[in-house]
Every structure is written in C-alpha cells, then in structure tokens.
Amino acid sequence: MANRRNFSAAFKAKVALEALRGDQTLAELAGRHKIHANLITKWKRQAFMRGETRFTRAKADLKHARYAAGRARRSRIASSTATASAAAAMAGQT
C-alpha cells in the first residue's frame, strides 16, 4: 500500500495560483505535477479564501495544542510531586 504524500504550503499555493491563472487546464496541471485534479480544485478554493496561510493553519493549531497539553501535563506532575514532598516532610516532623 502506498504512503500518503504530504505537500508543503508553498507547493500548494504555487499550484493553486497556476490554476487560478488559467494558462493550463486542471488536467494538464495535474499531469505535470503528478497529483489528482480534485486536489488542485481544493487548493484553488482554499487559496482563494485565505491565501497560503490556509495551508499552514491546521498544522500550527495542532502544534499549539500539543504544546499546551504537554505543558499542562508537566504542571500536574510538578504539582503532585510538590504535594508528595510536602506530605513526606510533615510526616517526618511529627
């Protein structure tokens, strides 16, 4: 089974702009770039709506969510460690 190919935001924007220019048909562009014409249509619509930032937004949101989750996890671990240390210190004092 073939692996799914990933395309950079710059490549998607370049192909979308070529399609919007209208010098070649979608079939010609798809053949030249070895991608399906439906991808070009999708990228063209996205580029028209938001420009190149549309292609990178989902990755940036995912990266931010992972960072926030890791930070929250580290905070919980530090909090539970501090609580356990304080409890052990108090137990040793009595």
C-alpha positions as CSV (number, residue, x, y, z in Angstrom):
1,M,0.0,0.0,0.0
2,A,1.3,3.4,-0.9
3,N,2.0,6.0,1.7
4,R,0.1,9.3,1.7
5,R,2.1,12.1,0.2
6,N,2.4,15.4,2.1
7,F,2.7,18.7,0.2
8,S,4.2,21.9,1.6
9,A,2.1,25.0,1.8
10,A,4.3,26.7,-0.7
11,F,3.8,23.9,-3.3
12,K,0.0,24.0,-2.7
13,A,0.0,27.8,-3.1
14,K,2.1,27.6,-6.3
15,V,-0.2,25.0,-7.9
16,A,-3.3,26.9,-6.8
17,L,-2.0,30.1,-8.3
18,E,-1.1,28.3,-11.6
19,A,-4.7,27.0,-11.7
20,L,-6.2,30.4,-11.0
21,R,-4.0,32.0,-13.7
22,G,-5.9,29.7,-16.2
23,D,-3.0,29.2,-18.6
24,Q,-3.4,25.4,-18.4
25,T,-6.3,23.1,-17.8
26,L,-6.6,21.3,-14.5
27,A,-5.8,18.0,-16.2
28,E,-2.6,19.5,-17.7
29,L,-1.5,20.8,-14.3
30,A,-2.4,17.6,-12.6
31,G,-0.4,15.6,-15.1
32,R,2.6,17.9,-14.8
33,H,2.7,17.8,-11.0
34,K,1.6,14.2,-10.7
35,I,-1.4,14.9,-8.5
36,H,-5.2,14.4,-8.9
37,A,-7.1,17.3,-10.4
38,N,-9.5,17.3,-7.4
39,L,-6.6,18.3,-5.1
40,I,-5.9,21.3,-7.4
41,T,-9.6,22.3,-7.2
42,K,-9.5,22.0,-3.4
43,W,-6.2,24.0,-3.1
44,K,-7.5,26.6,-5.5
45,R,-10.6,27.2,-3.4
46,Q,-8.6,27.4,-0.2
47,A,-6.1,29.8,-1.7
48,F,-8.9,32.0,-3.0
49,M,-10.4,32.0,0.5
50,R,-7.4,32.7,2.7
51,G,-4.1,32.6,0.7
52,E,-1.1,30.5,1.7
53,T,-1.8,30.8,5.4
54,R,-4.8,28.5,4.9
55,F,-2.5,25.6,4.2
56,T,-0.4,26.1,7.3
57,R,-3.1,26.9,9.9
58,A,-4.1,23.4,10.7
59,K,-0.5,22.3,11.4
60,A,0.1,25.4,13.6
61,D,-3.1,24.8,15.6
62,L,-2.1,21.1,16.1
63,K,1.4,22.1,17.2
64,H,0.0,24.6,19.7
65,A,-2.5,22.1,21.1
66,R,0.3,19.5,21.6
67,Y,2.5,22.2,23.3
68,A,-0.4,23.2,25.7
69,A,-1.2,19.6,26.6
70,G,2.5,18.9,27.4
71,R,2.7,22.0,29.5
72,A,-0.4,21.1,31.4
73,R,0.9,17.5,32.0
74,R,4.2,18.8,33.3
75,S,2.4,21.2,35.6
76,R,0.3,18.4,37.0
77,I,3.4,16.2,37.6
78,A,5.2,19.1,39.3
79,S,2.2,19.8,41.5
80,S,1.8,16.2,42.6
81,T,5.5,15.9,43.3
82,A,5.5,19.0,45.4
83,T,2.4,17.8,47.3
84,A,4.0,14.4,48.0
85,S,7.3,16.1,49.1
86,A,5.3,18.4,51.5
87,A,3.4,15.4,52.9
88,A,6.6,13.4,53.5
89,A,8.2,16.4,55.2
90,M,5.2,16.9,57.5
91,A,5.2,13.2,58.3
92,G,8.9,13.3,59.3
93,Q,8.3,16.3,61.6
94,T,5.7,14.6,63.8
